[in-house]
Amino acid sequence: MINMNRFFVAQENVSEGQVALAPEQAHQIRDVLRLKVGDNIIILDNTGLEYLVRLSAVERDSAVGDVIEKRPATGEPRTHITLYQSMPAREKFEYILQKCTEVGVCEFVPVITQRSVVRGSSGQDRTARWRRIITEAAEQSGRGRIPELREAVEFDKAVHAIACFERCIIAAVGAKGAGLREVLHCGPVAPVRIALFIGPEGGFTDDEIRLACAKGAAAINLGKRILRTETAAVVASALILHELGETGP
């Protein structure tokens, strides 16, 4: 079941025990994957449920399947990480979206910082491409929901959202305070909603770190080696989920 092809569909496409796939998905099923009537796939409706589906019709522009089983998707983490990522170059941001979706990040917020390489969004076409990258990564990695991609915001506006989270972590080279483990386990109950701020190449400025900490963030050092921004995003997300028991069997 783990290696079965997976497809997200709109909730209204699952009705009365049948699933209708979009034309582009039908093309992938028929012409790329070479699947045929009688083959099984996994359908996800972005609610945390997954459906084992047997294909009953496969045409050039349409595909239909019958629901065999409905069950909770097992690939969603209990911990909800919102990644506030300083905007890097396009290729690096797309890498972050793909790999952090695979790791288990639930929400992405592009942030414009003082040292950001990119100073704003790049239009609807670019956003649509980013959403496709996230969706494909969610399908490939067994997620039950597609992570959200928010509009880009200025750093000072982003830190105002810190109060909505149980923990807020900002990666800062040379930070001297508590480590990641101590921050995550400082209370009697494990946090569920976590904000993670990852800076640009060169890191956050001192003023940005002070502002975030004044709003309640904890500055942490990710280790003795300096990581590139795209590496730091993946490593920090994975470490958080590991510390909270999300990476076990």
ABEGO torsion letter per residue (X at the ends): XAABBBBBBBAAABBGGBBBBBAAAAAAAAAAAGBBBGBBBBBBAGAGBBBBBBBABBBAABBBBBBABBBBBAABBABBBBBBBBBBBAAAAAAAAAAAAAAGBABBBBBBBAABABABBAEAAAAAAAAAAAAAAAAAAGBABBBBBBBBBBAAAAAAAAAABABBBBBBBGBABBBAAAAAAABABBBABBBBBBBBBGEBBAAAAAAAAAAGBBBBBAEABBBBAAAAAAAAAAAAAAAAGAABX
